[in-house]
Each structure stands twice: as structure tokens, then as C-alpha cells.
Amino acid sequence: MTTCAAAIKKFEEKTGETASDAKIVKLYCQIPPIAKLDSSLNNLAACERAAAHLQLSTNNIDKIGLAFTGLKNLKILSLGRNVIKKIEKLDDLGDSLEELWISYNQISALEGLHAMTKLTTLYMSNNNLKNFAELEKIAGLPNLKDVLFVGNPMYEGLTAAESRIEILRRLPNLAKIDGSMVLQRDRDEAAAAAAEE
């Protein structure tokens, strides 16, 4: 397995950039894959600037397991296509993280996102969410507007329209669900479905 430090070194060799000065650091598709996050990520100082993006997708990371204390202004964190089971240790990014891309993992619960006050985008398709009630755990995120949940077990047996209504009932302030804009008729149907309960 590759360490984060080794992946950062490969990034520097490939791009000719010093990783600590790069606004976008791509550590995805490592061969061999990264299996564990380590503190060398906190040395990526430029990822603290506007539009900073840290990509750790398509590795073999099984848990977040690292407090991102050195990246307090990180805007986009990409952890898709790993084997992560739980969202954790993101509290240090709560005041800055705007987009979390965590599709194609093994996450079954939405704990660990309550501090993400700036989060606008949550891409979480193809995980293990089994119940729409999990969405209530992120209903308090004031800026959340764009979500991607398609491919989770909670969609089984429902049409795309029925799934959208279930999501919108719990997250009424969304502007986009699974890549499609929320229309007024969607809002009306979700309100009517909630009133029937």
C-alpha cells in the first residue's frame, strides 16, 4: 500500500509542483492504493486557499481516521471509490468545506456531518443508506442545495420520482437532487405527501 507521503511525492514528481503550494492536489488512483490517511496531508498549505480541492478518490481507504487540522479552509474533499464505512473526523472542516464527494463507498449512516455548516454539495451515490430517515440527520445543514443519493438501497422499489419526493420531504431546501433541478411541482408533491402523514 502507498502512504499519503509517498503519494504526495509522486504528485510532485508528476506535476513539477510543490504539493504544499498546489491549490488542487490529486492523490487518486494510486498504484498501489492509499489505504490509510496520515498527517502528511495536513502539510498541504495551499489547499487552504479559495477553491482548494483535495482528491483522494479511487484508493483503498477504509476510514477517514485523520483530523484535517491543517486544512481548515479546504473547499472540496473527494473520497469517492474507496471502502469507507463511516463519516468521521470532519469537524475541523466544518467552517470551510463546501463539497463532499463520497460516492461508491460503504457508508450506511449520515452521522458526522452535523458540523458542516458551509456544505452545499453532498455526492453520496452508491453507498449503503437503507432508510430515507437517515436524511433527517443532515436536515439542519443550512446551505445544502445539491445531493446525489442514487444507487443506495433506500431507492429499491421506488421510481425516480418517488425517491425525489422522499428526499425533498426531508430536505425541503434542496435545489438539485440526483443531477436534476428541483421544480415547484416537486415541492408541491413533497408538501402534499408530508401533509398526508
C-alpha positions as CSV (number, residue, x, y, z in Angstrom):
1,M,0.0,0.0,0.0
2,T,1.1,3.6,-0.7
3,T,1.3,6.1,2.1
4,C,0.0,9.6,1.7
5,A,3.5,11.0,1.9
6,A,4.6,8.7,-0.9
7,A,1.6,9.7,-3.0
8,I,2.4,13.4,-2.4
9,K,5.9,12.8,-3.6
10,K,4.6,11.1,-6.7
11,F,2.3,14.0,-7.3
12,E,5.2,16.5,-7.0
13,E,7.3,14.4,-9.4
14,K,4.5,14.1,-12.0
15,T,3.3,17.7,-11.9
16,G,6.6,19.5,-11.1
17,E,4.6,21.4,-8.4
18,T,5.4,21.5,-4.7
19,A,2.3,19.9,-3.1
20,S,2.3,22.5,-0.3
21,D,1.9,25.2,-2.9
22,A,-0.8,23.4,-5.1
23,K,-4.4,24.5,-4.8
24,I,-5.6,21.2,-6.2
25,V,-3.9,18.1,-5.0
26,K,-4.9,14.9,-6.8
27,L,-3.9,11.7,-5.0
28,Y,-6.4,9.4,-6.7
29,C,-5.9,6.1,-8.4
30,Q,-2.6,5.4,-6.6
31,I,-0.9,2.1,-7.5
32,P,-0.6,0.6,-5.1
33,P,-3.6,2.4,-3.5
34,I,-3.5,4.5,-0.4
35,A,-5.0,2.5,2.5
36,K,-4.7,5.0,5.4
37,L,-4.8,8.7,5.7
38,D,-1.9,10.3,7.6
39,S,-0.8,13.6,8.9
40,S,1.3,14.5,5.8
41,L,-2.0,15.7,4.3
42,N,-2.1,18.5,6.8
43,N,1.0,20.0,5.2
44,L,-0.8,20.9,2.0
45,A,-0.9,24.6,2.9
46,A,-2.2,25.9,-0.4
47,C,-5.3,23.7,-0.1
48,E,-6.3,26.3,2.4
49,R,-6.9,28.9,-0.3
50,A,-10.0,29.6,-2.4
51,A,-11.3,26.7,-4.4
52,A,-8.9,24.3,-2.8
53,H,-9.6,20.7,-3.7
54,L,-8.1,17.5,-2.2
55,Q,-8.8,14.4,-4.3
56,L,-8.3,11.0,-2.6
57,S,-10.7,9.0,-4.7
58,T,-10.2,5.5,-6.1
59,N,-7.8,4.2,-3.5
60,N,-8.4,1.6,-0.7
61,I,-9.1,4.0,2.2
62,D,-11.3,2.2,4.8
63,K,-11.8,5.0,7.2
64,I,-11.2,8.8,7.3
65,G,-9.3,8.4,10.6
66,L,-7.5,11.7,10.3
67,A,-8.5,15.1,11.7
68,F,-7.8,17.6,8.9
69,T,-6.4,20.2,11.3
70,G,-4.0,21.7,8.7
71,L,-6.7,22.2,6.1
72,K,-9.1,24.5,7.8
73,N,-10.1,26.3,4.5
74,L,-10.5,23.3,2.3
75,K,-13.5,23.7,0.0
76,I,-13.8,20.3,-1.8
77,L,-12.9,16.9,-0.4
78,S,-13.1,13.9,-2.8
79,L,-13.1,10.5,-1.2
80,G,-15.2,8.6,-3.7
81,R,-14.5,5.0,-4.7
82,N,-12.8,3.8,-1.5
83,V,-14.1,1.4,1.1
84,I,-15.1,4.0,3.8
85,K,-17.8,2.7,6.2
86,K,-18.3,5.8,8.4
87,I,-18.2,9.6,8.0
88,E,-16.0,10.9,10.8
89,K,-13.3,13.4,11.9
90,L,-14.5,16.1,9.5
91,D,-15.3,18.6,12.3
92,D,-12.2,20.7,11.6
93,L,-13.5,21.3,8.1
94,G,-17.0,22.4,9.3
95,D,-16.4,26.1,8.7
96,S,-15.0,25.7,5.2
97,L,-15.9,22.5,3.4
98,E,-18.5,23.2,0.7
99,E,-18.5,20.0,-1.3
100,L,-18.0,16.4,-0.1
101,W,-17.7,13.8,-2.8
102,I,-18.0,10.4,-1.1
103,S,-19.9,8.2,-3.6
104,Y,-19.0,4.5,-4.1
105,N,-18.1,3.7,-0.6
106,Q,-19.9,1.5,2.1
107,I,-21.4,4.2,4.3
108,S,-24.7,3.3,5.9
109,A,-25.4,6.3,8.2
110,L,-25.1,10.1,7.9
111,E,-23.6,10.8,11.3
112,G,-20.5,13.0,11.2
113,L,-21.9,15.8,9.0
114,H,-23.7,17.9,11.6
115,A,-20.8,20.5,11.8
116,M,-20.6,21.1,8.1
117,T,-22.3,24.5,8.2
118,K,-20.9,25.6,4.7
119,L,-21.7,22.3,2.9
120,T,-23.6,23.0,-0.3
121,T,-23.0,19.7,-2.1
122,L,-23.1,16.1,-0.9
123,Y,-22.4,13.4,-3.5
124,M,-23.1,10.1,-1.8
125,S,-24.4,7.8,-4.5
126,N,-23.8,4.0,-4.4
127,N,-23.3,3.6,-0.7
128,N,-25.4,1.6,1.9
129,L,-28.0,4.0,3.0
130,K,-31.1,1.8,3.6
131,N,-33.6,4.3,5.0
132,F,-34.7,7.8,4.0
133,A,-34.9,8.7,7.7
134,E,-31.1,9.0,7.6
135,L,-31.6,12.2,5.7
136,E,-33.1,13.8,8.8
137,K,-29.6,13.8,10.3
138,I,-28.5,16.4,7.7
139,A,-31.7,18.4,7.6
140,G,-30.1,21.1,9.7
141,L,-27.3,21.9,7.3
142,P,-28.3,25.5,6.3
143,N,-26.5,25.7,2.9
144,L,-27.1,22.2,1.5
145,K,-28.5,22.5,-2.0
146,D,-27.2,19.7,-4.2
147,V,-27.3,16.0,-3.3
148,L,-26.7,12.7,-5.1
149,F,-28.1,9.6,-3.4
150,V,-29.0,7.4,-6.4
151,G,-27.7,3.8,-6.1
152,N,-28.4,3.5,-2.3
153,P,-30.6,0.6,-1.1
154,M,-33.2,3.1,0.1
155,Y,-34.2,3.6,-3.6
156,E,-35.1,0.0,-4.1
157,G,-38.8,-0.5,-5.1
158,L,-39.3,3.2,-5.8
159,T,-39.5,5.1,-9.1
160,A,-37.1,8.0,-9.6
161,A,-39.9,10.5,-8.9
162,E,-40.9,8.7,-5.7
163,S,-37.3,8.8,-4.5
164,R,-37.1,12.5,-5.2
165,I,-40.2,13.2,-3.2
166,E,-38.9,11.2,-0.3
167,I,-35.7,13.2,-0.3
168,L,-37.4,16.5,-0.7
169,R,-39.8,15.8,2.2
170,R,-36.8,15.6,4.5
171,L,-34.6,18.2,2.8
172,P,-37.0,20.8,1.5
173,N,-34.4,23.5,0.7
174,L,-32.6,21.5,-2.0
175,A,-32.2,22.9,-5.4
176,K,-30.9,19.8,-7.1
177,I,-31.4,16.0,-6.5
178,D,-29.5,13.3,-8.3
179,G,-28.4,15.7,-11.0
180,S,-31.9,17.2,-11.8
181,M,-33.1,20.6,-10.7
182,V,-36.0,20.6,-8.1
183,L,-39.1,22.1,-9.7
184,Q,-42.1,23.7,-8.0
185,R,-44.3,20.7,-8.7
186,D,-41.7,18.5,-6.9
187,R,-42.0,20.8,-3.9
188,D,-45.8,20.7,-4.1
189,E,-45.8,16.9,-4.2
190,A,-43.4,16.6,-1.3
191,A,-45.6,19.0,0.8
192,A,-48.7,17.0,-0.1
193,A,-47.0,13.7,0.9
194,A,-45.8,15.2,4.2
195,A,-49.4,16.5,4.9
196,E,-50.8,13.0,4.4
197,E,-48.7,11.6,7.2
